[in-house]
Amino acid sequence: MNFEIPATPVGEFTVSPEIKTGEVETVTYSSAVVNGLIKGMENIDPALNIVRYGILFGTNPDLSMENATFVEADSNVEGLFAVTLSGLRASKNYYYRACLVFDGESYYGDVKSFETLHPVRITKFSVNDASYYPSHFEYNGRNYDFKYLCTSYVKIQNTDDVVDWGYAYIDPYGNTVDISLQEFGRTSVGDPRYAYFRNDPEASVKLRGYVRFKEESEIIYGEIQEFQIEYPGNTSVQLSNCQFVASEKNAEINGHIYDYKSTFRFDFNAQGGYWLRVGTEERGNGWDGWTLLPDDVMTPVDGANVLTVNYYYNEKDLKDEYNVYLRAVDTANNNTYYSDEYAILKYKDNVFTGCDFHVENESGKSRIVASSETDDIINAYEINVFLNK
């Protein structure tokens, strides 16, 4: 154990007392055990009752017998003693020093400090789900791009003098939202809540425990705990419906006139939208010999999306199958995903006239699905695909 330089005595005596301030052994939210060392008093008869020693403590570093609380030690081992400081407040800084009183004179050790713990702490944090939709999610009067479903595991020490406890969520603007867990008693609680972020998918959530004791109106907050958030890796793309919009003749785009422009609408659901780039994947014998110039993509949101695709092409002998899947590229992990569902484009007289939506069953056979439901988040985007033979 490390001790500091000896204190300077006040007054002259026939002995040379020495007092040193020790370290903090244990700290809780309401108490602390600290120690000290006395020397030079070995020849004093305890029966004379002229020696007192212990620890002075308070919230002000200027500690003396006149302005601080003194906790007297009742014994020592070769000069080493320890006392318990009780009745402390949670998450508060305290100063302390060893003190020796001999024949009415005071001797002091160096001033040291410690901070009491907080009875409430977040022991674990997890992200269960996430959604991405620019400026769509509203919370506390502001709009956010990301919404995370998180679970905070909060634990409180068993104490009877608490009238309210829980944890606080600090939003990206620095506002604090208190979440009471008092109804759950004195136990560990896994609490699911949403966390919101403006434009950073890998931000961090700031939480802190809070507690309010009996006969105190003020809430005491613990230290801020910061948890890194990562966007969940459950990436997927699912085509949910297709719709033929129209075909028109002599369509102009980028200064070029094509014989036809055929427009299709593809409804789909995506997960992992912030990193995804979704476009069409043309498959089937009908596309043989066609060149895509170029292949445009959209950035979906998590949830329901609509991709409108305009096919520009010159008159051809349409034959065989023209199937369209959706292709999603995860740019963060460099992975590519394809929809199991697909659309078959129908044609008549060398022009597209409709489409069927197909879903494969477990045996690998497909069936036509007339319609499919999506959730209430709709993100629409339109791309142009130029097809030339």
KENUNU-12785 format. One line per 8 residues: their letters; for each residue x, y, z of C-alpha. Coordinates in steps of 0.02 Angstrom, whole numbers, plus 50000, padded with zeros to 5 digits. Each point is the difference from the previous one (the first is absolute). Layout:
a	X:Y:Z | ... .
//
This chain:
mnfeipat	50000:50000:50000 | 50067:50170:49953 | 49999:50143:50125 | 50043:50181:49979 | 50128:50109:50092 | 49973:50023:50186 | 49894:50142:50064 | 50076:50149:50088 .
pvgeftvs	49950:50002:50185 | 49923:50150:50080 | 50093:50044:50161 | 50148:49921:50089 | 49985:49835:50095 | 50111:49871:50084 | 49954:49876:49861 | 50006:50017:49811 .
peiktgev	49831:49941:49934 | 49984:49962:49815 | 49837:49977:49903 | 49980:49943:49821 | 49845:49990:49890 | 49971:49830:49920 | 49899:49942:49851 | 49817:49958:49978 .
etvtyssa	49972:49815:50020 | 49818:49984:49947 | 49868:50122:49937 | 49812:49979:49982 | 49863:50126:49959 | 49982:50047:50185 | 50161:49951:50089 | 50188:49980:49985 .
vvnglikg	50136:49913:50099 | 50162:50100:50010 | 50157:49976:50102 | 50143:50095:50077 | 50162:49976:50096 | 50062:50072:50165 | 50177:49992:50066 | 50097:50069:50148 .
menidpal	49863:49966:50127 | 50055:49827:50054 | 50054:50055:50173 | 49837:50090:50042 | 49891:49908:50123 | 49825:49978:49921 | 49925:50011:50174 | 50048:50183:50007 .
nivrygil	49870:50032:49864 | 50100:50144:49927 | 50017:49929:49822 | 49863:49996:49869 | 50026:49954:49818 | 49892:49964:49848 | 49941:50078:49837 | 49930:50172:49963 .
fgtnpdls	49887:50013:49847 | 49885:50121:49910 | 49958:50075:49832 | 50126:50142:50020 | 50187:49966:49983 | 50040:50119:50144 | 49980:49870:50137 | 50032:50034:50185 .
menatfve	49926:49947:50165 | 49902:50163:50001 | 49909:49980:49833 | 49992:49815:49953 | 49927:49838:50063 | 50118:49895:50105 | 49984:49810:50008 | 50107:49934:50140 .
adsnvegl	50090:49833:49986 | 49987:49883:50149 | 50156:49896:49969 | 50154:49980:49893 | 50124:49865:49952 | 50178:50062:50006 | 49930:50173:49968 | 49889:49952:49853 .
favtlsgl	49815:50037:50024 | 49841:50002:49895 | 49831:50084:50022 | 49834:49997:49908 | 49927:50163:49935 | 49812:49981:49990 | 49850:50107:49955 | 50079:50055:49837 .
rasknyyy	49904:50054:49845 | 50008:49905:49837 | 50112:50062:49857 | 50079:50136:50105 | 50181:50049:50024 | 50067:49996:50179 | 50165:50056:50075 | 50083:49915:50146 .
raclvfdg	50160:50004:50103 | 50070:49908:50150 | 49998:50097:50163 | 50084:49976:50168 | 49952:50098:50155 | 50128:49993:50140 | 49985:50099:50160 | 49885:50126:49916 .
esyygdvk	50110:50025:49847 | 49953:49940:49823 | 50112:49915:49874 | 49943:49973:49820 | 50045:49890:49854 | 49985:50048:49817 | 49828:50033:49924 | 49937:49868:49878 .
sfetlhpv	49834:49973:49914 | 49881:49868:49933 | 49831:49994:49915 | 49857:49893:50061 | 49919:49878:49882 | 49825:50010:49928 | 49877:49863:50050 | 49931:49987:49822 .
ritkfsvn	50105:49938:49856 | 49970:49940:49822 | 50082:49829:49997 | 49964:49952:49819 | 49936:50079:49839 | 49942:49916:49839 | 49927:50050:49832 | 49853:49892:49945 .
dasyypsh	49942:50085:49841 | 50025:50157:49897 | 49914:50104:49868 | 50069:50127:49878 | 49894:50135:49918 | 50072:50175:49976 | 49914:50131:50108 | 49851:49885:50028 .
feyngrny	50004:49951:50185 | 49935:50133:50119 | 50052:50006:50182 | 49986:50145:50121 | 49950:50118:49859 | 50150:49959:49888 | 50022:49889:49848 | 50130:49863:49989 .
dfkylcts	50069:49884:49867 | 50030:49846:50109 | 49893:49912:50128 | 50074:49860:50105 | 49904:49881:50112 | 50119:49977:50147 | 49992:49910:50166 | 50085:50077:50151 .
yvkiqntd	50033:49883:50146 | 49994:50105:50159 | 50045:49945:50175 | 49975:50086:50168 | 50084:49956:50164 | 49879:49939:50132 | 49958:50155:50100 | 49840:50044:50093 .
dvvdwgya	50016:50189:50001 | 49963:50025:49815 | 49835:50072:49940 | 50039:50002:49813 | 50135:49927:49890 | 50034:49964:49817 | 50113:50063:49863 | 50013:50150:49886 .
yidpygnt	50019:50002:49811 | 50100:50147:49931 | 49945:50036:49823 | 50116:50064:49861 | 49952:50180:50043 | 50052:49981:50183 | 49824:49989:50071 | 49974:49880:50145 .
vdislqef	49849:49886:50006 | 49972:49912:50167 | 49929:49823:49994 | 49933:49941:50168 | 50016:49816:50048 | 49928:50021:50175 | 49852:49888:49961 | 50116:49850:49980 .
grtsvgdp	50059:50007:50181 | 50182:49969:50045 | 50060:49886:49863 | 50091:49994:49834 | 49891:50059:49856 | 50017:49975:49813 | 49912:50152:49926 | 49969:50011:49811 .
ryayfrnd	49995:50176:49927 | 50034:50090:49836 | 50156:50104:49975 | 50007:50129:49860 | 50142:50072:49897 | 50010:50132:49866 | 50119:49933:49869 | 50131:49890:50082 .
peasvklr	49958:49813:49997 | 50146:49955:50114 | 49976:50130:50136 | 49998:49967:50186 | 49858:50001:50127 | 50029:50098:50160 | 49912:49937:50155 | 50016:50033:50185 .
gyvrfkee	49913:49931:50154 | 49899:50111:50114 | 49930:49986:50174 | 49899:50105:50122 | 50010:49964:50187 | 49871:50029:50136 | 49987:50178:50063 | 50096:50064:49849 .
seiiygei	49916:50085:49853 | 50156:50003:49892 | 50037:49857:49879 | 50178:49935:50009 | 50074:49946:49833 | 50141:49876:49979 | 50144:50015:49880 | 49962:49995:49814 .
qefqieyp	50023:49828:49923 | 50027:49997:49812 | 49955:49850:49893 | 50053:49983:49819 | 49860:49960:49879 | 50022:49895:49844 | 49869:49980:49867 | 49930:49821:50006 .
gntsvqls	50068:49885:49865 | 49834:49917:49954 | 50004:50065:49821 | 49864:49945:49880 | 49895:50052:49851 | 49828:49929:49962 | 49895:50040:49848 | 49820:50015:50056 .
ncqfvase	49908:50050:49841 | 50019:50060:49821 | 49890:50110:49894 | 50005:50047:49817 | 49971:50187:49983 | 50002:50038:49814 | 50096:49992:49836 | 50020:50148:49885 .
knaeingh	50075:50025:49829 | 50141:50116:49945 | 50062:50038:50175 | 50142:50125:50016 | 50132:50001:50136 | 50173:50076:50006 | 49979:50066:49824 | 49964:49829:49926 .
iydykstf	49834:49936:49935 | 49955:49818:50031 | 49860:49903:49918 | 49924:49955:50167 | 50002:50043:50183 | 49918:49871:50113 | 49975:50041:50183 | 49985:49873:50141 .
rfdfnaqg	49978:50022:50187 | 50084:49879:50121 | 49946:50001:50182 | 50126:49926:50120 | 50054:49992:50181 | 50181:50028:50050 | 50103:49981:50158 | 50169:50083:50019 .
gywlrvgt	49951:50145:49890 | 50139:50121:50046 | 50132:49892:49917 | 49892:49923:49864 | 49995:50047:49817 | 49852:49919:49915 | 49974:49977:49814 | 49926:49875:49880 .
eergngwd	50073:49833:49950 | 49937:49950:49828 | 49997:49811:49972 | 49928:49887:49868 | 50033:49954:49817 | 49908:50154:49941 | 50139:50115:50061 | 50137:49909:49904 .
gwtllpdd	50094:50121:49890 | 49934:50154:50089 | 50121:50126:50075 | 49955:50101:50154 | 50053:50182:49979 | 50020:50036:50146 | 49933:49907:50153 | 49932:50129:50123 .
vmtpvdga	49964:49964:50184 | 49907:50072:50150 | 50040:50012:50185 | 49850:49921:50089 | 49934:50030:50173 | 49966:49860:50124 | 49822:49951:49965 | 49891:50021:49846 .
nvltvnyy	50075:50076:49843 | 49942:50031:49823 | 50121:49989:49855 | 49930:50066:49836 | 50101:49942:49850 | 49990:50075:49826 | 50063:49884:49863 | 50053:50094:49844 .
ynekdlkd	50022:49890:49847 | 49984:49991:49814 | 49880:49885:49911 | 50051:49818:50014 | 49933:49829:49973 | 49949:49966:50180 | 50002:49816:50042 | 50037:49878:50142 .
eynvylra	50000:50057:50181 | 50038:50170:50071 | 50020:49977:50188 | 50047:50139:50121 | 50071:49971:50174 | 50061:50130:50121 | 50185:50007:50042 | 50061:50081:50162 .
vdtannnt	50185:50037:50024 | 50058:50023:50180 | 50136:50131:49973 | 50062:49987:50180 | 50039:49813:49992 | 50013:49980:49811 | 49862:49869:49995 | 49865:49980:49869 .
yysdeyai	49823:49940:50034 | 49861:49955:49878 | 49814:49991:50026 | 49925:49825:49995 | 49844:50076:49922 | 50001:50065:49822 | 49893:50079:49865 | 49971:49930:49826 .
lkykdnvf	49977:50139:49874 | 49865:49963:49872 | 49999:50065:49821 | 49894:50008:49843 | 50045:50061:49826 | 50181:50036:50052 | 49955:50114:50145 | 49983:49965:50187 .
tgcdfhve	49819:49999:50057 | 49997:49932:50178 | 50083:49895:50134 | 49967:49855:50119 | 50069:49990:50176 | 50073:49830:50043 | 50048:49922:50166 | 50093:49835:50009 .
nesgksri	49939:49868:50121 | 50107:49877:50098 | 50007:49879:49853 | 50073:50134:49887 | 49842:50023:49897 | 49930:50174:49978 | 49824:50064:50012 | 49919:50162:49948 .
vassetdd	49951:50111:50145 | 49867:50127:49961 | 50043:50122:50139 | 50109:50020:50154 | 49992:50112:50152 | 50137:50117:50058 | 50021:50101:50159 | 49959:50185:50013 .
iinayein	50174:50066:49961 | 50010:50036:49815 | 50157:50066:49917 | 49980:50031:49813 | 50138:50015:49871 | 50010:49995:49812 | 50143:49938:49892 | 50029:49989:49814 .
vflnk	50072:49847:49914 | 50053:50011:49817 | 49993:49835:49908 | 50077:49983:49828 | 50034:49850:49894 .
//
